[in-house]
Amino acid sequence: MPVLRKVIPVILTLIALAGAVRLIAPAIAEDHHQEPPGVRRQLAFLRDKLEHGADTDAQALFPEGYYFLNVLYGLSWVELGRRGVDPGRAADEAAWALSRVESAAGRAPFDPAAVPPYGVFYAGWTNWLRGGLLTLRDDPAQRARFAADSQALAAAFDASATPFLAAYPGQAWPCDSTVAVASLRLADSVTGTSRFAPTVDRWVDRARGLLDPATGLLPHYVDASTGAPVTGARGTSQAIIQRFLVDVDPAFARAQYLLFREKFLARPLGLGPAIREYPRGSDGPADVDSGPLLLGVSLSTTVVTLGAAQAQGDDSLAAALAGFGEFAGLPLSTPGTKRYALGFVPVGDAFLAWSKTALPWTGPMPPAPAPAISPWWRLPLLTLLFLIGVSPWLPLLRRRLRARRIRPAKTSGK
């Protein structure tokens, strides 16, 4: 017991110090052209997991598990390459990921008879990855495929009665169409033309007329035949919309982002920043996309919003979300790898790596919006950590003070 009295305070103090360091140390790149801390080690972890079937395991968790794990791995490498981090390897890894999303396993959940083929979710994300690869390395075959797939997407939007195409038969989510439209803007950026600008501009005008009346944001789920909102704005889809909308129309994107931030940003229990799944003042059930909701907060939405904040130039919020993630995300590092949640959910690592590398692809970084979070947001957590680190020593300190008070005074002899 005497040993435990000394060991437990030491352990708690070390835990508190580690937590404080994670809160204070930069968790994203301080310059938009630098390599974000730890991302390459996250990708090393993910590559190993992918080679051992993590994408197949993810498919058992949600319908796009296999696809998302591979496409996000490839997109994270594209983002690193665009920052000047080992662009040759970045292109190789992105091409490897693209081959996997275009495999039979990658296409399995989607309908080949859909318009566009395999549905707008598959077509949009795949086109975005292929376009990203072309920004790192020219390849005539990939360029021809990118042009053809972009044309097919544009034709589908132009022929549709609604701006929100179906991802699955009879099911349409606006976030999927946002990704696809961003890929058309990327196609013009890659080719230096404005071939798809009329389609993109028309999409923005039509989407503005179908906003969720309760929030003024793009809705979560719509009627596939009319585009009319069925389910109002939700954090899960909004985080993706805000990440891509900046590459579609910067002015519309900034207005939507500020609304999203106003209605979904929260500080549960007055601690670190997080993103709600439902707007403030409303609640709803969790689902496979949101994951468990803790005080209304979705961890997956919070992770993706980190990328949206970076793409909007909202560095103060991005840094706060990333810092809180380092504190609460249970990161585990080795010399060559890094994983969060102890590595139990690799798709979560994929979303986080992708979010920490986010930058706009088709235009300059937008100006920073007014801060939404105080620079003192860490103070409550640092105070809590200080109390955790100090309080175990108080009984020992009291015992020593008491012993000094009752210790008999020394007498001098002659």
C-alpha positions as CSV (number, residue, x, y, z in Angstrom):
1,M,0.0,0.0,0.0
2,P,2.7,2.6,0.7
3,V,4.2,1.9,-2.7
4,L,0.8,2.3,-4.4
5,R,0.3,5.7,-2.6
6,K,3.4,6.9,-4.4
7,V,2.9,5.1,-7.8
8,I,-0.7,6.1,-8.4
9,P,0.0,9.9,-8.1
10,V,2.9,9.5,-10.5
11,I,0.8,7.7,-13.1
12,L,-2.1,10.2,-12.9
13,T,0.4,13.1,-13.2
14,L,2.0,11.6,-16.3
15,I,-1.5,11.1,-17.8
16,A,-2.4,14.7,-17.1
17,L,0.9,15.9,-18.6
18,A,0.4,13.8,-21.7
19,G,-3.1,15.1,-22.1
20,A,-1.9,18.7,-21.7
21,V,0.8,18.2,-24.3
22,R,-1.7,16.7,-26.8
23,L,-4.0,19.7,-26.3
24,I,-1.3,22.3,-26.8
25,A,0.9,20.8,-29.5
26,P,-0.1,21.7,-33.1
27,A,-2.2,19.0,-34.6
28,I,-2.5,20.4,-38.1
29,A,0.0,22.1,-40.4
30,E,0.6,25.7,-39.4
31,D,1.2,26.6,-43.0
32,H,-1.1,25.3,-45.8
33,H,1.9,24.1,-47.8
34,Q,3.4,22.0,-45.0
35,E,2.9,18.4,-44.2
36,P,0.3,17.9,-41.4
37,P,1.8,16.2,-38.3
38,G,1.5,12.4,-38.2
39,V,-0.5,11.9,-41.4
40,R,2.1,9.9,-43.3
41,R,2.3,7.6,-40.3
42,Q,-1.5,7.2,-40.3
43,L,-1.3,6.3,-44.0
44,A,1.4,3.7,-43.3
45,F,-1.0,2.2,-40.7
46,L,-3.9,2.3,-43.2
47,R,-1.9,0.7,-46.1
48,D,-1.0,-2.2,-43.9
49,K,-4.6,-2.6,-42.8
50,L,-5.8,-2.4,-46.4
51,E,-3.4,-5.1,-47.4
52,H,-4.8,-7.3,-44.6
53,G,-8.5,-6.9,-45.6
54,A,-9.6,-3.9,-43.5
55,D,-11.7,-2.6,-46.4
56,T,-13.6,-5.9,-46.6
57,D,-14.2,-5.7,-42.8
58,A,-15.4,-2.1,-43.2
59,Q,-18.0,-3.2,-45.8
60,A,-19.7,-5.3,-43.0
61,L,-20.1,-2.0,-41.0
62,F,-21.8,0.1,-43.6
63,P,-22.7,-0.1,-47.3
64,E,-19.8,2.0,-48.6
65,G,-17.2,0.7,-46.2
66,Y,-14.9,-0.9,-48.7
67,Y,-15.2,2.0,-51.1
68,F,-14.7,4.8,-48.5
69,L,-11.6,3.2,-46.9
70,N,-9.8,3.0,-50.3
71,V,-11.0,6.3,-51.8
72,L,-10.1,8.3,-48.7
73,Y,-6.6,6.6,-48.6
74,G,-6.0,7.7,-52.1
75,L,-7.4,11.2,-51.6
76,S,-5.2,11.7,-48.6
77,W,-2.1,10.9,-50.7
78,V,-3.3,13.3,-53.4
79,E,-3.7,16.0,-50.7
80,L,-0.1,15.3,-49.5
81,G,1.2,15.4,-53.0
82,R,-0.5,18.7,-53.7
83,R,1.4,20.1,-50.7
84,G,4.6,18.9,-52.3
85,V,5.1,15.9,-50.0
86,D,6.7,13.1,-52.0
87,P,4.5,13.7,-55.1
88,G,5.8,10.7,-57.0
89,R,4.9,8.3,-54.2
90,A,1.6,10.2,-53.7
91,A,0.7,9.6,-57.3
92,D,1.6,5.9,-57.0
93,E,-0.5,5.4,-53.9
94,A,-3.5,7.3,-55.3
95,A,-3.4,5.2,-58.5
96,W,-3.3,2.0,-56.3
97,A,-6.3,3.2,-54.4
98,L,-8.1,4.1,-57.6
99,S,-7.6,0.6,-59.0
100,R,-9.2,-0.8,-55.8
101,V,-12.3,1.4,-56.0
102,E,-12.7,0.4,-59.7
103,S,-12.4,-3.3,-58.8
104,A,-15.4,-5.6,-58.7
105,A,-15.3,-5.3,-54.9
106,G,-15.4,-1.5,-55.1
107,R,-18.3,-1.5,-57.4
108,A,-20.3,-4.3,-55.8
109,P,-22.8,-2.2,-53.8
110,F,-23.7,0.0,-56.7
111,D,-26.1,-0.3,-59.7
112,P,-24.3,-0.5,-63.1
113,A,-27.6,0.5,-64.8
114,A,-27.9,3.7,-62.9
115,V,-27.4,7.2,-64.6
116,P,-24.6,7.9,-64.3
117,P,-23.3,4.3,-64.2
118,Y,-23.1,3.0,-60.6
119,G,-24.9,6.0,-59.3
120,V,-23.8,9.5,-58.4
121,F,-22.0,8.5,-55.2
122,Y,-19.7,6.1,-57.0
123,A,-19.3,8.3,-60.1
124,G,-18.6,11.5,-58.2
125,W,-16.0,10.3,-55.7
126,T,-14.2,8.2,-58.3
127,N,-14.1,11.1,-60.7
128,W,-12.7,13.3,-57.9
129,L,-10.0,10.9,-57.1
130,R,-9.0,10.4,-60.8
131,G,-8.9,14.2,-61.3
132,G,-6.8,14.5,-58.2
133,L,-4.4,11.9,-59.5
134,L,-4.1,13.9,-62.7
135,T,-3.1,17.0,-60.8
136,L,0.0,15.0,-59.6
137,R,0.9,13.1,-62.7
138,D,-0.3,13.3,-66.3
139,D,-1.5,10.0,-67.8
140,P,-3.1,9.9,-71.2
141,A,-5.3,6.9,-70.4
142,Q,-6.5,8.5,-67.1
143,R,-7.0,11.8,-68.8
144,A,-9.2,10.3,-71.5
145,R,-11.2,8.4,-68.8
146,F,-11.6,11.5,-66.7
147,A,-12.9,13.5,-69.7
148,A,-15.4,10.7,-70.6
149,D,-16.7,10.2,-67.1
150,S,-17.0,14.0,-66.5
151,Q,-19.0,14.2,-69.7
152,A,-21.3,11.4,-68.5
153,L,-21.8,13.1,-65.2
154,A,-22.6,16.5,-66.8
155,A,-25.1,14.8,-69.2
156,A,-26.8,13.2,-66.3
157,F,-27.2,16.5,-64.4
158,D,-28.3,18.3,-67.6
159,A,-31.0,15.7,-68.3
160,S,-32.2,15.5,-64.7
161,A,-35.4,17.1,-63.4
162,T,-33.6,17.6,-60.1
163,P,-30.1,18.8,-59.2
164,F,-29.7,15.8,-56.8
165,L,-29.0,12.6,-58.7
166,A,-29.7,9.1,-57.2
167,A,-26.9,7.2,-55.5
168,Y,-29.1,4.1,-55.3
169,P,-32.3,3.4,-57.1
170,G,-34.9,5.9,-55.9
171,Q,-32.6,7.4,-53.2
172,A,-30.9,10.7,-53.4
173,W,-28.6,12.6,-51.0
174,P,-27.5,16.1,-52.0
175,C,-24.0,15.6,-50.5
176,D,-23.3,12.9,-53.2
177,S,-24.2,15.3,-56.0
178,T,-22.1,18.0,-54.4
179,V,-19.0,15.8,-54.7
180,A,-19.9,15.0,-58.3
181,V,-20.4,18.6,-59.3
182,A,-17.1,19.5,-57.6
183,S,-15.4,16.9,-59.8
184,L,-16.8,18.7,-62.9
185,R,-15.3,22.0,-61.7
186,L,-12.0,20.0,-61.2
187,A,-12.2,18.7,-64.7
188,D,-12.3,22.3,-66.0
189,S,-9.4,23.2,-63.7
190,V,-7.3,20.2,-65.0
191,T,-8.0,21.0,-68.6
192,G,-7.8,24.8,-68.3
193,T,-11.3,25.1,-70.0
194,S,-14.8,26.1,-68.9
195,R,-16.5,23.2,-70.6
196,F,-18.6,22.2,-67.6
197,A,-19.1,25.7,-66.1
198,P,-22.7,26.0,-67.5
199,T,-23.7,22.6,-65.9
200,V,-22.1,23.6,-62.6
201,D,-23.6,27.1,-62.5
202,R,-27.0,25.7,-63.3
203,W,-26.7,23.2,-60.5
204,V,-25.9,25.9,-58.0
205,D,-28.9,27.9,-59.1
206,R,-31.2,24.9,-58.8
207,A,-29.8,23.8,-55.5
208,R,-30.3,27.3,-54.0
209,G,-34.1,26.8,-54.7
210,L,-34.2,23.5,-52.8
211,L,-32.7,24.4,-49.4
212,D,-34.0,23.0,-46.1
213,P,-36.5,25.6,-45.0
214,A,-35.7,25.1,-41.3
215,T,-31.9,25.8,-41.6
216,G,-31.3,27.4,-45.0
217,L,-28.8,24.6,-45.7
218,L,-28.8,21.9,-48.3
219,P,-31.0,19.1,-47.1
220,H,-29.8,15.6,-46.0
221,Y,-32.2,13.5,-48.1
222,V,-34.5,14.5,-50.9
223,D,-37.2,13.1,-53.1
224,A,-35.3,11.5,-56.0
225,S,-37.8,12.6,-58.6
226,T,-38.3,16.2,-57.6
227,G,-35.3,17.1,-55.3
228,A,-37.7,18.4,-52.6
229,P,-36.3,18.0,-49.1
230,V,-37.5,15.0,-47.2
231,T,-35.0,15.1,-44.3
232,G,-33.6,18.5,-43.1
233,A,-30.0,19.3,-42.8
234,R,-27.9,16.9,-40.7
235,G,-24.3,17.1,-39.7
236,T,-23.2,13.8,-41.4
237,S,-23.9,15.1,-44.8
238,Q,-23.3,18.8,-44.1
239,A,-19.7,18.1,-43.2
240,I,-19.1,16.5,-46.6
241,I,-21.1,19.2,-48.4
242,Q,-19.0,22.0,-46.8
243,R,-15.8,20.2,-47.7
244,F,-16.6,20.1,-51.4
245,L,-18.9,23.1,-52.0
246,V,-15.9,25.5,-51.7
247,D,-14.7,23.9,-55.0
248,V,-18.1,24.4,-56.6
249,D,-19.0,28.0,-55.9
250,P,-16.9,29.9,-53.2
251,A,-19.6,32.5,-52.5
252,F,-22.4,30.0,-52.0
253,A,-20.0,27.8,-50.1
254,R,-19.1,30.6,-47.6
255,A,-22.7,31.5,-46.9
256,Q,-23.6,27.8,-46.4
257,Y,-20.5,27.2,-44.2
258,L,-21.3,30.1,-41.9
259,L,-24.9,28.8,-41.5
260,F,-23.6,25.3,-40.8
261,R,-21.1,26.5,-38.2
262,E,-23.8,28.6,-36.5
263,K,-26.3,25.8,-36.2
264,F,-24.1,22.7,-35.6
265,L,-21.0,23.8,-33.7
266,A,-21.2,22.9,-30.0
267,R,-19.1,22.6,-26.9
268,P,-20.7,19.8,-24.9
269,L,-20.2,20.3,-21.1
270,G,-18.2,23.5,-21.9
271,L,-15.2,21.4,-23.1
272,G,-13.7,21.0,-26.5
273,P,-15.5,21.9,-29.8
274,A,-17.6,19.2,-31.5
275,I,-20.2,19.0,-34.2
276,R,-23.8,18.0,-33.6
277,E,-25.7,15.6,-35.9
278,Y,-28.9,17.6,-35.7
279,P,-29.1,21.4,-35.5
280,R,-29.2,23.1,-32.2
281,G,-32.6,22.8,-30.5
282,S,-33.4,19.5,-32.2
283,D,-32.5,15.9,-31.7
284,G,-32.9,12.7,-33.5
285,P,-31.8,9.1,-33.7
286,A,-28.3,7.9,-34.5
287,D,-27.6,5.8,-37.6
288,V,-24.7,4.0,-39.3
289,D,-23.4,7.2,-40.8
290,S,-23.4,9.3,-37.6
291,G,-22.3,6.6,-35.2
292,P,-23.3,6.9,-31.6
293,L,-24.5,10.3,-30.5
294,L,-22.9,11.6,-27.3
295,L,-24.8,14.7,-26.0
296,G,-26.0,15.1,-29.6
297,V,-22.5,15.1,-31.0
298,S,-21.4,12.8,-33.9
299,L,-17.7,11.9,-33.8
300,S,-17.6,11.1,-37.5
301,T,-19.2,14.4,-38.4
302,T,-16.7,16.2,-36.1
303,V,-13.8,14.6,-37.9
304,V,-15.0,15.5,-41.4
305,T,-15.8,19.0,-40.3
306,L,-12.1,19.5,-39.5
307,G,-11.5,19.2,-43.3
308,A,-14.3,21.5,-44.2
309,A,-13.0,24.1,-41.8
310,Q,-9.5,23.8,-43.3
311,A,-10.9,24.1,-46.8
312,Q,-12.7,27.3,-45.8
313,G,-9.6,28.9,-44.3
314,D,-11.1,28.6,-40.8
315,D,-7.8,27.7,-39.2
316,S,-8.9,28.5,-35.6
317,L,-11.8,26.1,-35.7
318,A,-9.7,23.4,-37.6
319,A,-6.9,23.7,-35.1
320,A,-9.4,23.4,-32.2
321,L,-11.1,20.4,-33.7
322,A,-7.8,18.7,-34.4
323,G,-6.4,19.5,-30.9
324,F,-9.4,18.1,-29.2
325,G,-9.2,15.0,-31.4
326,E,-5.6,14.5,-30.2
327,F,-6.8,14.7,-26.7
328,A,-9.9,12.6,-26.9
329,G,-9.1,10.3,-29.8
330,L,-6.8,7.9,-28.0
331,P,-3.9,8.1,-30.4
332,L,-1.3,5.4,-30.4
333,S,2.0,6.0,-32.1
334,T,4.9,3.8,-33.1
335,P,8.1,5.0,-34.9
336,G,6.4,4.2,-38.2
337,T,2.7,4.4,-37.7
338,K,-0.1,6.3,-35.9
339,R,-3.7,5.3,-35.3
340,Y,-6.6,6.7,-33.4
341,A,-9.2,4.8,-31.2
342,L,-6.3,2.4,-30.7
343,G,-6.7,1.4,-34.4
344,F,-10.0,-0.4,-33.9
345,V,-11.8,1.6,-36.6
346,P,-9.5,2.1,-39.6
347,V,-12.1,4.0,-41.6
348,G,-12.1,6.6,-38.8
349,D,-8.3,7.0,-39.4
350,A,-8.9,7.4,-43.1
351,F,-11.5,10.2,-42.6
352,L,-9.1,11.9,-40.1
353,A,-6.1,11.7,-42.4
354,W,-8.2,13.1,-45.3
355,S,-9.5,15.9,-43.1
356,K,-6.1,17.0,-41.8
357,T,-4.8,17.4,-45.3
358,A,-7.8,19.3,-46.7
359,L,-7.2,22.2,-49.1
360,P,-9.4,23.6,-52.0
361,W,-8.4,22.1,-55.3
362,T,-10.0,24.4,-57.9
363,G,-9.2,27.9,-56.5
364,P,-7.3,29.8,-53.9
365,M,-7.8,29.4,-50.1
366,P,-10.8,31.5,-49.1
367,P,-10.2,34.3,-46.6
368,A,-10.5,33.3,-43.0
369,P,-14.0,33.9,-41.6
370,A,-14.6,35.5,-38.2
371,P,-13.5,33.1,-35.5
372,A,-16.3,30.9,-34.0
373,I,-14.4,29.7,-31.0
374,S,-12.4,31.5,-28.4
375,P,-8.6,31.0,-28.3
376,W,-9.1,30.1,-24.6
377,W,-11.2,27.0,-25.4
378,R,-8.5,24.7,-23.9
379,L,-8.7,26.4,-20.5
380,P,-11.4,24.2,-18.9
381,L,-9.7,21.0,-20.1
382,L,-6.3,22.2,-18.9
383,T,-7.8,23.1,-15.6
384,L,-9.3,19.7,-15.3
385,L,-6.0,18.1,-16.2
386,F,-4.2,20.2,-13.6
387,L,-6.6,19.0,-10.9
388,I,-6.1,15.4,-12.0
389,G,-2.4,15.8,-11.9
390,V,-2.2,17.6,-8.6
391,S,-5.0,16.2,-6.5
392,P,-3.4,12.7,-5.9
393,W,-0.4,14.4,-4.2
394,L,-2.5,16.4,-1.8
395,P,-3.0,13.6,0.8
396,L,0.8,12.9,0.8
397,L,1.5,16.6,1.2
398,R,-1.0,16.8,4.1
399,R,0.7,13.9,5.8
400,R,4.1,15.4,5.5
401,L,2.9,18.8,6.8
402,R,1.2,17.0,9.8
403,A,4.3,15.1,10.5
404,R,6.4,18.3,10.6
405,R,3.9,19.9,13.0
406,I,4.0,17.1,15.5
407,R,7.7,16.3,15.2
408,P,9.4,17.2,18.6
409,A,11.8,20.1,18.4
410,K,15.5,19.3,18.7
411,T,17.3,20.4,21.9
412,S,20.9,21.3,22.0
413,G,23.1,19.7,24.7
414,K,26.3,20.9,26.4
